[in-house]
Amino acid sequence: MLEAGLCAVTGFEPQPPALARLNAKKRSRENYLPYALGDGTERMLNICDLEGMTSLLVPDPDHLALFNRFPNGER
């Protein structure tokens, strides 16, 4: 749909390195903003070293340990 010009994409990425990569690859009709989305209340954004894991949820080390490259280096 994007390539056919039928839509536009607005994305949100609060982590600067990931935002820079998105902006470097974006095409026309793509726009990425340096924000996180929430419910309008003031909350703590838990920024994780591993991209894609930043969340309003509190990190759970037991669950994070199930992911490759987390929590202590690559596996």
All heavy atoms as a GROMACS GRO file, in nm:
protein
  581
    1MET      N    1   0.082  -0.118   0.000
    1MET     CA    2   0.000   0.000   0.000
    1MET      C    3   0.087   0.126   0.000
    1MET      O    4   0.054   0.222  -0.068
    1MET     CB    5  -0.093  -0.002   0.121
    1MET     CG    6  -0.204  -0.104   0.110
    1MET     SD    7  -0.313  -0.115   0.256
    1MET     CE    8  -0.376   0.049   0.268
    2LEU      N    9   0.195   0.120   0.078
    2LEU     CA   10   0.284   0.237   0.084
    2LEU      C   11   0.347   0.264  -0.053
    2LEU      O   12   0.348   0.377  -0.100
    2LEU     CB   13   0.391   0.215   0.191
    2LEU     CG   14   0.484   0.331   0.220
    2LEU    CD1   15   0.407   0.451   0.273
    2LEU    CD2   16   0.590   0.290   0.322
    3GLU      N   17   0.396   0.158  -0.114
    3GLU     CA   18   0.460   0.174  -0.246
    3GLU      C   19   0.361   0.221  -0.353
    3GLU      O   20   0.399   0.290  -0.446
    3GLU     CB   21   0.527   0.043  -0.288
    3GLU     CG   22   0.650   0.012  -0.206
    3GLU     CD   23   0.714  -0.119  -0.246
    3GLU    OE1   24   0.679  -0.175  -0.351
    3GLU    OE2   25   0.802  -0.164  -0.170
    4ALA      N   26   0.236   0.184  -0.338
    4ALA     CA   27   0.134   0.225  -0.435
    4ALA      C   28   0.080   0.365  -0.406
    4ALA      O   29  -0.003   0.416  -0.480
    4ALA     CB   30   0.019   0.125  -0.433
    5GLY      N   31   0.128   0.428  -0.297
    5GLY     CA   32   0.083   0.562  -0.263
    5GLY      C   33  -0.056   0.565  -0.200
    5GLY      O   34  -0.122   0.669  -0.201
    6LEU      N   35  -0.100   0.452  -0.147
    6LEU     CA   36  -0.234   0.442  -0.090
    6LEU      C   37  -0.238   0.476   0.059
    6LEU      O   38  -0.347   0.480   0.118
    6LEU     CB   39  -0.290   0.302  -0.112
    6LEU     CG   40  -0.303   0.259  -0.258
    6LEU    CD1   41  -0.343   0.113  -0.268
    6LEU    CD2   42  -0.402   0.349  -0.330
    7CYS      N   43  -0.123   0.494   0.119
    7CYS     CA   44  -0.120   0.525   0.262
    7CYS      C   45   0.009   0.599   0.296
    7CYS      O   46   0.098   0.613   0.213
    7CYS     CB   47  -0.131   0.397   0.347
    7CYS     SG   48   0.015   0.291   0.337
    8ALA      N   49   0.014   0.645   0.417
    8ALA     CA   50   0.136   0.705   0.472
    8ALA      C   51   0.163   0.636   0.605
    8ALA      O   52   0.071   0.583   0.668
    8ALA     CB   53   0.117   0.854   0.493
    9VAL      N   54   0.287   0.636   0.647
    9VAL     CA   55   0.326   0.572   0.772
    9VAL      C   56   0.383   0.677   0.866
    9VAL      O   57   0.469   0.756   0.826
    9VAL     CB   58   0.432   0.461   0.748
    9VAL    CG1   59   0.489   0.410   0.880
    9VAL    CG2   60   0.373   0.347   0.669
   10THR      N   61   0.333   0.678   0.988
   10THR     CA   62   0.393   0.758   1.094
   10THR      C   63   0.432   0.661   1.204
   10THR      O   64   0.346   0.590   1.257
   10THR     CB   65   0.295   0.863   1.149
   10THR    OG1   66   0.259   0.951   1.043
   10THR    CG2   67   0.359   0.944   1.261
   11GLY      N   68   0.562   0.655   1.234
   11GLY     CA   69   0.612   0.564   1.336
   11GLY      C   70   0.669   0.642   1.452
   11GLY      O   71   0.702   0.761   1.441
   12PHE      N   72   0.683   0.574   1.564
   12PHE     CA   73   0.735   0.634   1.685
   12PHE      C   74   0.848   0.548   1.737
   12PHE      O   75   0.830   0.427   1.757
   12PHE     CB   76   0.624   0.644   1.791
   12PHE     CG   77   0.507   0.725   1.741
   12PHE    CD1   78   0.402   0.665   1.675
   12PHE    CD2   79   0.505   0.862   1.762
   12PHE    CE1   80   0.295   0.739   1.629
   12PHE    CE2   81   0.398   0.938   1.716
   12PHE     CZ   82   0.293   0.876   1.649
   13GLU      N   83   0.965   0.609   1.761
   13GLU     CA   84   1.081   0.536   1.810
   13GLU      C   85   1.158   0.624   1.907
   13GLU      O   86   1.223   0.720   1.867
   13GLU     CB   87   1.171   0.494   1.693
   13GLU     CG   88   1.298   0.423   1.736
   13GLU     CD   89   1.272   0.306   1.828
   13GLU    OE1   90   1.212   0.207   1.786
   13GLU    OE2   91   1.314   0.314   1.946
   14PRO      N   92   1.152   0.593   2.038
   14PRO     CA   93   1.217   0.679   2.138
   14PRO      C   94   1.368   0.661   2.149
   14PRO      O   95   1.435   0.745   2.207
   14PRO     CB   96   1.147   0.641   2.268
   14PRO     CG   97   1.107   0.500   2.247
   14PRO     CD   98   1.072   0.489   2.101
   15GLN      N   99   1.423   0.553   2.094
   15GLN     CA  100   1.567   0.529   2.107
   15GLN      C  101   1.641   0.593   1.990
   15GLN      O  102   1.619   0.556   1.873
   15GLN     CB  103   1.596   0.380   2.116
   15GLN     CG  104   1.545   0.321   2.247
   15GLN     CD  105   1.577   0.176   2.261
   15GLN    OE1  106   1.518   0.094   2.192
   15GLN    NE2  107   1.670   0.146   2.349
   16PRO      N  108   1.730   0.690   2.018
   16PRO     CA  109   1.797   0.764   1.910
   16PRO      C  110   1.868   0.680   1.805
   16PRO      O  111   1.853   0.709   1.686
   16PRO     CB  112   1.894   0.856   1.986
   16PRO     CG  113   1.828   0.878   2.119
   16PRO     CD  114   1.763   0.745   2.151
   17PRO      N  115   1.945   0.576   1.840
   17PRO     CA  116   2.011   0.500   1.732
   17PRO      C  117   1.911   0.431   1.639
   17PRO      O  118   1.930   0.431   1.517
   17PRO     CB  119   2.095   0.396   1.808
   17PRO     CG  120   2.115   0.454   1.944
   17PRO     CD  121   1.989   0.531   1.973
   18ALA      N  122   1.805   0.374   1.695
   18ALA     CA  123   1.704   0.308   1.611
   18ALA      C  124   1.629   0.409   1.526
   18ALA      O  125   1.598   0.384   1.409
   18ALA     CB  126   1.607   0.228   1.699
   19LEU      N  127   1.599   0.526   1.584
   19LEU     CA  128   1.532   0.632   1.508
   19LEU      C  129   1.619   0.678   1.391
   19LEU      O  130   1.568   0.697   1.280
   19LEU     CB  131   1.500   0.750   1.600
   19LEU     CG  132   1.432   0.869   1.534
   19LEU    CD1  133   1.296   0.832   1.479
   19LEU    CD2  134   1.422   0.984   1.632
   20ALA      N  135   1.747   0.692   1.415
   20ALA     CA  136   1.838   0.734   1.308
   20ALA      C  137   1.839   0.633   1.193
   20ALA      O  138   1.838   0.670   1.076
   20ALA     CB  139   1.978   0.754   1.363
   21ARG      N  140   1.837   0.503   1.226
   21ARG     CA  141   1.834   0.401   1.120
   21ARG      C  142   1.702   0.405   1.042
   21ARG      O  143   1.701   0.392   0.920
   21ARG     CB  144   1.857   0.262   1.180
   21ARG     CG  145   2.003   0.235   1.209
   21ARG     CD  146   2.032   0.089   1.234
   21ARG     NE  147   1.954   0.034   1.345
   21ARG     CZ  148   1.982   0.052   1.473
   21ARG    NH1  149   2.086   0.127   1.507
   21ARG    NH2  150   1.908  -0.003   1.567
   22LEU      N  151   1.591   0.423   1.113
   22LEU     CA  152   1.462   0.434   1.044
   22LEU      C  153   1.461   0.554   0.950
   22LEU      O  154   1.418   0.544   0.835
   22LEU     CB  155   1.348   0.447   1.145
   22LEU     CG  156   1.308   0.322   1.220
   22LEU    CD1  157   1.213   0.356   1.333
   22LEU    CD2  158   1.245   0.220   1.125
   23ASN      N  159   1.509   0.668   0.999
   23ASN     CA  160   1.509   0.788   0.916
   23ASN      C  161   1.604   0.776   0.798
   23ASN      O  162   1.577   0.831   0.691
   23ASN     CB  163   1.541   0.911   1.001
   23ASN     CG  164   1.420   0.957   1.079
   23ASN    OD1  165   1.309   0.954   1.031
   23ASN    ND2  166   1.443   1.002   1.202
   24ALA      N  167   1.713   0.703   0.815
   24ALA     CA  168   1.809   0.685   0.704
   24ALA      C  169   1.750   0.598   0.593
   24ALA      O  170   1.786   0.614   0.476
   24ALA     CB  171   1.938   0.622   0.756
   25LYS      N  172   1.658   0.508   0.627
   25LYS     CA  173   1.600   0.416   0.528
   25LYS      C  174   1.463   0.460   0.477
   25LYS      O  175   1.410   0.400   0.385
   25LYS     CB  176   1.582   0.278   0.591
   25LYS     CG  177   1.706   0.204   0.620
   25LYS     CD  178   1.662   0.066   0.666
   25LYS     CE  179   1.768  -0.014   0.732
   25LYS     NZ  180   1.720  -0.147   0.772
   26LYS      N  181   1.405   0.562   0.539
   26LYS     CA  182   1.267   0.595   0.504
   26LYS      C  183   1.254   0.644   0.360
   26LYS      O  184   1.346   0.698   0.302
   26LYS     CB  185   1.209   0.697   0.602
   26LYS     CG  186   1.258   0.838   0.584
   26LYS     CD  187   1.192   0.929   0.685
   26LYS     CE  188   1.238   1.071   0.670
   26LYS     NZ  189   1.174   1.158   0.768
   27ARG      N  190   1.135   0.618   0.308
   27ARG     CA  191   1.102   0.664   0.173
   27ARG      C  192   0.996   0.772   0.184
   27ARG      O  193   0.956   0.810   0.295
   27ARG     CB  194   1.049   0.545   0.092
   27ARG     CG  195   1.155   0.436   0.075
   27ARG     CD  196   1.098   0.313   0.013
   27ARG     NE  197   1.011   0.247   0.111
   27ARG     CZ  198   0.943   0.137   0.087
   27ARG    NH1  199   0.948   0.080  -0.030
   27ARG    NH2  200   0.867   0.083   0.180
   28SER      N  201   0.952   0.820   0.071
   28SER     CA  202   0.847   0.922   0.076
   28SER      C  203   0.724   0.864   0.144
   28SER      O  204   0.699   0.743   0.139
   28SER     CB  205   0.812   0.969  -0.066
   28SER     OG  206   0.756   0.865  -0.140
   29ARG      N  207   0.650   0.947   0.209
   29ARG     CA  208   0.528   0.912   0.281
   29ARG      C  209   0.555   0.834   0.409
   29ARG      O  210   0.466   0.775   0.467
   29ARG     CB  211   0.430   0.839   0.192
   29ARG     CG  212   0.392   0.921   0.067
   29ARG     CD  213   0.296   0.849  -0.022
   29ARG     NE  214   0.170   0.827   0.046
   29ARG     CZ  215   0.061   0.902   0.033
   29ARG    NH1  216   0.064   1.005  -0.046
   29ARG    NH2  217  -0.049   0.874   0.097
   30GLU      N  218   0.682   0.831   0.455
   30GLU     CA  219   0.717   0.772   0.584
   30GLU      C  220   0.769   0.884   0.674
   30GLU      O  221   0.850   0.966   0.630
   30GLU     CB  222   0.827   0.667   0.570
   30GLU     CG  223   0.783   0.539   0.506
   30GLU     CD  224   0.896   0.440   0.495
   30GLU    OE1  225   0.937   0.384   0.598
   30GLU    OE2  226   0.944   0.420   0.383
   31ASN      N  227   0.725   0.885   0.798
   31ASN     CA  228   0.770   0.984   0.895
   31ASN      C  229   0.786   0.915   1.030
   31ASN      O  230   0.696   0.843   1.074
   31ASN     CB  231   0.667   1.098   0.906
   31ASN     CG  232   0.718   1.211   0.990
   31ASN    OD1  233   0.835   1.243   0.990
   31ASN    ND2  234   0.628   1.272   1.064
   32TYR      N  235   0.900   0.934   1.093
   32TYR     CA  236   0.928   0.871   1.222
   32TYR      C  237   0.958   0.980   1.325
   32TYR      O  238   1.035   1.072   1.299
   32TYR     CB  239   1.045   0.773   1.210
   32TYR     CG  240   1.012   0.663   1.113
   32TYR    CD1  241   1.062   0.665   0.983
   32TYR    CD2  242   0.929   0.559   1.151
   32TYR    CE1  243   1.028   0.565   0.893
   32TYR    CE2  244   0.894   0.459   1.061
   32TYR     CZ  245   0.945   0.463   0.933
   32TYR     OH  246   0.911   0.365   0.843
   33LEU      N  247   0.895   0.967   1.442
   33LEU     CA  248   0.904   1.068   1.546
   33LEU      C  249   0.971   1.010   1.671
   33LEU      O  250   0.952   0.892   1.702
   33LEU     CB  251   0.764   1.120   1.580
   33LEU     CG  252   0.686   1.178   1.463
   33LEU    CD1  253   0.542   1.204   1.504
   33LEU    CD2  254   0.753   1.304   1.413
   34PRO      N  255   1.044   1.093   1.746
   34PRO     CA  256   1.122   1.044   1.861
   34PRO      C  257   1.041   1.036   1.990
   34PRO      O  258   1.081   1.088   2.094
   34PRO     CB  259   1.233   1.149   1.873
   34PRO     CG  260   1.168   1.275   1.830
   34PRO     CD  261   1.075   1.233   1.717
   35TYR      N  262   0.927   0.970   1.984
   35TYR     CA  263   0.839   0.962   2.101
   35TYR      C  264   0.799   0.819   2.130
   35TYR      O  265   0.805   0.733   2.043
   35TYR     CB  266   0.711   1.044   2.076
   35TYR     CG  267   0.735   1.186   2.034
   35TYR    CD1  268   0.694   1.231   1.909
   35TYR    CD2  269   0.802   1.275   2.118
   35TYR    CE1  270   0.717   1.362   1.869
   35TYR    CE2  271   0.825   1.406   2.078
   35TYR     CZ  272   0.783   1.448   1.954
   35TYR     OH  273   0.806   1.577   1.915
   36ALA      N  274   0.753   0.798   2.251
   36ALA     CA  275   0.687   0.673   2.288
   36ALA      C  276   0.540   0.703   2.308
   36ALA      O  277   0.504   0.813   2.350
   36ALA     CB  278   0.747   0.617   2.417
   37LEU      N  279   0.455   0.608   2.276
   37LEU     CA  280   0.312   0.628   2.293
   37LEU      C  281   0.266   0.569   2.426
   37LEU      O  282   0.317   0.467   2.470
   37LEU     CB  283   0.235   0.560   2.179
   37LEU     CG  284   0.264   0.612   2.040
   37LEU    CD1  285   0.182   0.535   1.938
   37LEU    CD2  286   0.234   0.760   2.030
   38GLY      N  287   0.171   0.634   2.486
   38GLY     CA  288   0.116   0.586   2.612
   38GLY      C  289  -0.030   0.624   2.624
   38GLY      O  290  -0.094   0.662   2.526
   39ASP      N  291  -0.081   0.616   2.745
   39ASP     CA  292  -0.223   0.641   2.767
   39ASP      C  293  -0.253   0.783   2.816
   39ASP      O  294  -0.364   0.813   2.857
   39ASP     CB  295  -0.281   0.539   2.865
   39ASP     CG  296  -0.215   0.545   3.002
   39ASP    OD1  297  -0.137   0.639   3.029
   39ASP    OD2  298  -0.243   0.456   3.083
   40GLY      N  299  -0.154   0.870   2.814
   40GLY     CA  300  -0.174   1.009   2.854
   40GLY      C  301  -0.136   1.037   2.998
   40GLY      O  302  -0.128   1.152   3.039
   41THR      N  303  -0.114   0.932   3.076
   41THR     CA  304  -0.069   0.953   3.214
   41THR      C  305   0.083   0.961   3.217
   41THR      O  306   0.151   0.912   3.126
   41THR     CB  307  -0.117   0.839   3.306
   41THR    OG1  308  -0.062   0.716   3.260
   41THR    CG2  309  -0.268   0.830   3.308
   42GLU      N  310   0.136   1.023   3.320
   42GLU     CA  311   0.281   1.031   3.333
   42GLU      C  312   0.332   0.895   3.381
   42GLU      O  313   0.287   0.842   3.483
   42GLU     CB  314   0.320   1.139   3.434
   42GLU     CG  315   0.469   1.164   3.436
   42GLU     CD  316   0.505   1.286   3.517
   42GLU    OE1  317   0.437   1.389   3.503
   42GLU    OE2  318   0.601   1.276   3.595
   43ARG      N  319   0.423   0.837   3.304
   43ARG     CA  320   0.475   0.704   3.333
   43ARG      C  321   0.626   0.703   3.314
   43ARG      O  322   0.682   0.790   3.249
   43ARG     CB  323   0.414   0.601   3.238
   43ARG     CG  324   0.263   0.596   3.232
   43ARG     CD  325   0.201   0.507   3.336
   43ARG     NE  326   0.249   0.371   3.330
   43ARG     CZ  327   0.200   0.275   3.253
   43ARG    NH1  328   0.100   0.300   3.170
   43ARG    NH2  329   0.250   0.153   3.258
   44MET      N  330   0.690   0.600   3.365
   44MET     CA  331   0.834   0.580   3.347
   44MET      C  332   0.857   0.494   3.223
   44MET      O  333   0.799   0.385   3.212
   44MET     CB  334   0.892   0.509   3.470
   44MET     CG  335   1.039   0.473   3.456
   44MET     SD  336   1.150   0.615   3.461
   44MET     CE  337   1.132   0.661   3.632
   45LEU      N  338   0.939   0.543   3.129
   45LEU     CA  339   0.976   0.464   3.013
   45LEU      C  340   1.103   0.389   3.048
   45LEU      O  341   1.206   0.449   3.078
   45LEU     CB  342   0.998   0.554   2.891
   45LEU     CG  343   1.037   0.482   2.762
   45LEU    CD1  344   0.923   0.390   2.717
   45LEU    CD2  345   1.069   0.583   2.654
   46ASN      N  346   1.097   0.258   3.047
   46ASN     CA  347   1.211   0.172   3.079
   46ASN      C  348   1.289   0.146   2.952
   46ASN      O  349   1.250   0.062   2.871
   46ASN     CB  350   1.162   0.041   3.142
   46ASN     CG  351   1.089   0.068   3.271
   46ASN    OD1  352   1.148   0.107   3.370
   46ASN    ND2  353   0.958   0.050   3.270
   47ILE      N  354   1.400   0.220   2.933
   47ILE     CA  355   1.480   0.206   2.812
   47ILE      C  356   1.579   0.092   2.833
   47ILE      O  357   1.657   0.091   2.927
   47ILE     CB  358   1.552   0.337   2.778
   47ILE    CG1  359   1.447   0.444   2.749
   47ILE    CG2  360   1.646   0.319   2.660
   47ILE    CD1  361   1.502   0.580   2.719
   48CYS      N  362   1.572  -0.003   2.743
   48CYS     CA  363   1.653  -0.124   2.749
   48CYS      C  364   1.773  -0.110   2.655
   48CYS      O  365   1.761  -0.048   2.550
   48CYS     CB  366   1.566  -0.241   2.705
   48CYS     SG  367   1.582  -0.385   2.804
   49ASP      N  368   1.885  -0.169   2.691
   49ASP     CA  369   2.002  -0.167   2.603
   49ASP      C  370   1.975  -0.243   2.473
   49ASP      O  371   2.028  -0.208   2.368
   49ASP     CB  372   2.123  -0.228   2.672
   49ASP     CG  373   2.179  -0.137   2.780
   49ASP    OD1  374   2.156  -0.015   2.774
   49ASP    OD2  375   2.247  -0.189   2.870
   50LEU      N  376   1.896  -0.348   2.479
   50LEU     CA  377   1.863  -0.425   2.360
   50LEU      C  378   1.743  -0.360   2.292
   50LEU      O  379   1.635  -0.350   2.350
   50LEU     CB  380   1.830  -0.570   2.398
   50LEU     CG  381   1.808  -0.666   2.284
   50LEU    CD1  382   1.933  -0.677   2.197
   50LEU    CD2  383   1.771  -0.802   2.338
   51GLU      N  384   1.763  -0.311   2.170
   51GLU     CA  385   1.656  -0.242   2.100
   51GLU      C  386   1.535  -0.332   2.083
   51GLU      O  387   1.547  -0.453   2.068
   51GLU     CB  388   1.705  -0.193   1.964
   51GLU     CG  389   1.802  -0.079   1.977
   51GLU     CD  390   1.852  -0.031   1.844
   51GLU    OE1  391   1.803  -0.076   1.739
   51GLU    OE2  392   1.943   0.053   1.844
   52GLY      N  393   1.420  -0.271   2.085
   52GLY     CA  394   1.296  -0.345   2.072
   52GLY      C  395   1.240  -0.390   2.205
   52GLY      O  396   1.131  -0.445   2.211
   53MET      N  397   1.312  -0.368   2.312
   53MET     CA  398   1.268  -0.412   2.444
   53MET      C  399   1.229  -0.295   2.534
   53MET      O  400   1.190  -0.314   2.647
   53MET     CB  401   1.379  -0.495   2.512
   53MET     CG  402   1.422  -0.616   2.432
   53MET     SD  403   1.288  -0.731   2.397
   53MET     CE  404   1.259  -0.797   2.558
   54THR      N  405   1.240  -0.171   2.485
   54THR     CA  406   1.198  -0.054   2.562
   54THR      C  407   1.048  -0.061   2.582
   54THR      O  408   0.973  -0.092   2.490
   54THR     CB  409   1.240   0.075   2.490
   54THR    OG1  410   1.382   0.081   2.491
   54THR    CG2  411   1.185   0.198   2.556
   55SER      N  412   1.002  -0.032   2.704
   55SER     CA  413   0.861  -0.050   2.735
   55SER      C  414   0.820   0.032   2.856
   55SER      O  415   0.904   0.072   2.937
   55SER     CB  416   0.836  -0.198   2.764
   55SER     OG  417   0.702  -0.221   2.802
   56LEU      N  418   0.691   0.055   2.868
   56LEU     CA  419   0.636   0.112   2.990
   56LEU      C  420   0.627   0.005   3.099
   56LEU      O  421   0.615   0.036   3.217
   56LEU     CB  422   0.497   0.171   2.965
   56LEU     CG  423   0.493   0.291   2.871
   56LEU    CD1  424   0.349   0.332   2.843
   56LEU    CD2  425   0.571   0.407   2.928
   57LEU      N  426   0.634  -0.121   3.059
   57LEU     CA  427   0.631  -0.231   3.155
   57LEU      C  428   0.768  -0.243   3.223
   57LEU      O  429   0.871  -0.221   3.160
   57LEU     CB  430   0.596  -0.362   3.086
   57LEU     CG  431   0.462  -0.365   3.013
   57LEU    CD1  432   0.445  -0.495   2.938
   57LEU    CD2  433   0.348  -0.343   3.112
   58VAL      N  434   0.769  -0.283   3.349
   58VAL     CA  435   0.893  -0.303   3.423
   58VAL      C  436   0.957  -0.433   3.372
   58VAL      O  437   0.889  -0.535   3.361
   58VAL     CB  438   0.866  -0.312   3.574
   58VAL    CG1  439   0.993  -0.344   3.650
   58VAL    CG2  440   0.805  -0.182   3.624
   59PRO      N  441   1.087  -0.429   3.338
   59PRO     CA  442   1.152  -0.550   3.287
   59PRO      C  443   1.149  -0.664   3.389
   59PRO      O  444   1.167  -0.642   3.508
   59PRO     CB  445   1.297  -0.504   3.262
   59PRO     CG  446   1.291  -0.356   3.257
   59PRO     CD  447   1.176  -0.314   3.342
   60ASP      N  448   1.125  -0.782   3.341
   60ASP     CA  449   1.126  -0.902   3.424
   60ASP      C  450   1.248  -0.985   3.382
   60ASP      O  451   1.249  -1.044   3.273
   60ASP     CB  452   0.998  -0.982   3.402
   60ASP     CG  453   0.993  -1.110   3.484
   60ASP    OD1  454   1.099  -1.159   3.528
   60ASP    OD2  455   0.882  -1.161   3.504
   61PRO      N  456   1.353  -0.990   3.466
   61PRO     CA  457   1.476  -1.061   3.429
   61PRO      C  458   1.453  -1.207   3.389
   61PRO      O  459   1.520  -1.258   3.300
   61PRO     CB  460   1.563  -1.051   3.554
   61PRO     CG  461   1.510  -0.934   3.628
   61PRO     CD  462   1.363  -0.928   3.597
   62ASP      N  463   1.359  -1.276   3.452
   62ASP     CA  464   1.332  -1.416   3.417
   62ASP      C  465   1.280  -1.429   3.274
   62ASP      O  466   1.319  -1.520   3.201
   62ASP     CB  467   1.231  -1.477   3.514
   62ASP     CG  468   1.288  -1.494   3.654
   62ASP    OD1  469   1.412  -1.505   3.668
   62ASP    OD2  470   1.208  -1.495   3.750
   63HIS      N  471   1.195  -1.337   3.234
   63HIS     CA  472   1.144  -1.341   3.097
   63HIS      C  473   1.247  -1.291   2.997
   63HIS      O  474   1.260  -1.346   2.888
   63HIS     CB  475   1.014  -1.260   3.085
   63HIS     CG  476   0.898  -1.327   3.147
   63HIS    ND1  477   0.849  -1.291   3.270
   63HIS    CD2  478   0.821  -1.430   3.104
   63HIS    CE1  479   0.747  -1.369   3.301
   63HIS    NE2  480   0.728  -1.454   3.202
   64LEU      N  481   1.322  -1.188   3.033
   64LEU     CA  482   1.425  -1.137   2.943
   64LEU      C  483   1.532  -1.241   2.915
   64LEU      O  484   1.589  -1.247   2.807
   64LEU     CB  485   1.488  -1.010   3.001
   64LEU     CG  486   1.397  -0.888   3.004
   64LEU    CD1  487   1.466  -0.774   3.078
   64LEU    CD2  488   1.355  -0.846   2.866
   65ALA      N  489   1.560  -1.327   3.013
   65ALA     CA  490   1.662  -1.430   2.996
   65ALA      C  491   1.623  -1.532   2.889
   65ALA      O  492   1.709  -1.607   2.840
   65ALA     CB  493   1.688  -1.500   3.129
   66LEU      N  494   1.496  -1.536   2.850
   66LEU     CA  495   1.452  -1.628   2.745
   66LEU      C  496   1.492  -1.581   2.606
   66LEU      O  497   1.491  -1.659   2.511
   66LEU     CB  498   1.299  -1.644   2.751
   66LEU     CG  499   1.245  -1.704   2.881
   66LEU    CD1  500   1.092  -1.698   2.880
   66LEU    CD2  501   1.294  -1.845   2.902
   67PHE      N  502   1.528  -1.453   2.592
   67PHE     CA  503   1.567  -1.398   2.463
   67PHE      C  504   1.716  -1.416   2.438
   67PHE      O  505   1.796  -1.405   2.530
   67PHE     CB  506   1.535  -1.248   2.456
   67PHE     CG  507   1.388  -1.218   2.453
   67PHE    CD1  508   1.318  -1.196   2.570
   67PHE    CD2  509   1.321  -1.212   2.333
   67PHE    CE1  510   1.182  -1.170   2.568
   67PHE    CE2  511   1.185  -1.185   2.329
   67PHE     CZ  512   1.116  -1.164   2.447
   68ASN      N  513   1.752  -1.443   2.313
   68ASN     CA  514   1.894  -1.447   2.277
   68ASN      C  515   1.956  -1.310   2.300
   68ASN      O  516   1.890  -1.209   2.289
   68ASN     CB  517   1.911  -1.485   2.130
   68ASN     CG  518   1.876  -1.629   2.104
   68ASN    OD1  519   1.881  -1.712   2.195
   68ASN    ND2  520   1.839  -1.660   1.983
   69ARG      N  521   2.084  -1.309   2.331
   69ARG     CA  522   2.162  -1.186   2.353
   69ARG      C  523   2.116  -1.109   2.475
   69ARG      O  524   2.143  -0.990   2.489
   69ARG     CB  525   2.160  -1.095   2.230
   69ARG     CG  526   2.217  -1.160   2.108
   69ARG     CD  527   2.229  -1.067   1.990
   69ARG     NE  528   2.101  -1.009   1.957
   69ARG     CZ  529   2.085  -0.882   1.922
   69ARG    NH1  530   2.188  -0.802   1.914
   69ARG    NH2  531   1.966  -0.835   1.892
   70PHE      N  532   2.043  -1.172   2.565
   70PHE     CA  533   1.995  -1.103   2.682
   70PHE      C  534   2.006  -1.195   2.801
   70PHE      O  535   1.977  -1.312   2.788
   70PHE     CB  536   1.848  -1.063   2.664
   70PHE     CG  537   1.814  -0.931   2.722
   70PHE    CD1  538   1.816  -0.818   2.644
   70PHE    CD2  539   1.782  -0.920   2.855
   70PHE    CE1  540   1.784  -0.696   2.698
   70PHE    CE2  541   1.750  -0.798   2.909
   70PHE     CZ  542   1.752  -0.686   2.830
   71PRO      N  543   2.041  -1.159   2.918
   71PRO     CA  544   2.075  -1.024   2.961
   71PRO      C  545   2.224  -0.994   2.957
   71PRO      O  546   2.261  -0.880   2.968
   71PRO     CB  547   2.024  -1.021   3.105
   71PRO     CG  548   2.046  -1.162   3.152
   71PRO     CD  549   2.022  -1.248   3.031
   72ASN      N  550   2.310  -1.095   2.942
   72ASN     CA  551   2.454  -1.070   2.953
   72ASN      C  552   2.528  -1.115   2.828
   72ASN      O  553   2.593  -1.219   2.826
   72ASN     CB  554   2.512  -1.144   3.075
   72ASN     CG  555   2.454  -1.095   3.204
   72ASN    OD1  556   2.436  -0.975   3.221
   72ASN    ND2  557   2.421  -1.185   3.294
   73GLY      N  558   2.520  -1.034   2.725
   73GLY     CA  559   2.597  -1.065   2.605
   73GLY      C  560   2.526  -1.164   2.514
   73GLY      O  561   2.417  -1.211   2.542
   74GLU      N  562   2.592  -1.200   2.406
   74GLU     CA  563   2.531  -1.286   2.307
   74GLU      C  564   2.547  -1.432   2.344
   74GLU      O  565   2.642  -1.472   2.407
   74GLU     CB  566   2.594  -1.259   2.170
   74GLU     CG  567   2.567  -1.117   2.125
   74GLU     CD  568   2.591  -1.098   1.978
   74GLU    OE1  569   2.587  -1.196   1.904
   74GLU    OE2  570   2.610  -0.984   1.938
   75ARG      N  571   2.450  -1.511   2.302
   75ARG     CA  572   2.455  -1.657   2.320
   75ARG      C  573   2.479  -1.724   2.189
   75ARG      O  574   2.437  -1.686   2.087
   75ARG     CB  575   2.323  -1.707   2.378
   75ARG     CG  576   2.301  -1.665   2.518
   75ARG     CD  577   2.179  -1.735   2.570
   75ARG     NE  578   2.124  -1.656   2.677
   75ARG     CZ  579   2.006  -1.678   2.731
   75ARG    NH1  580   1.932  -1.774   2.687
   75ARG    NH2  581   1.961  -1.605   2.827
   0.00000   0.00000   0.00000
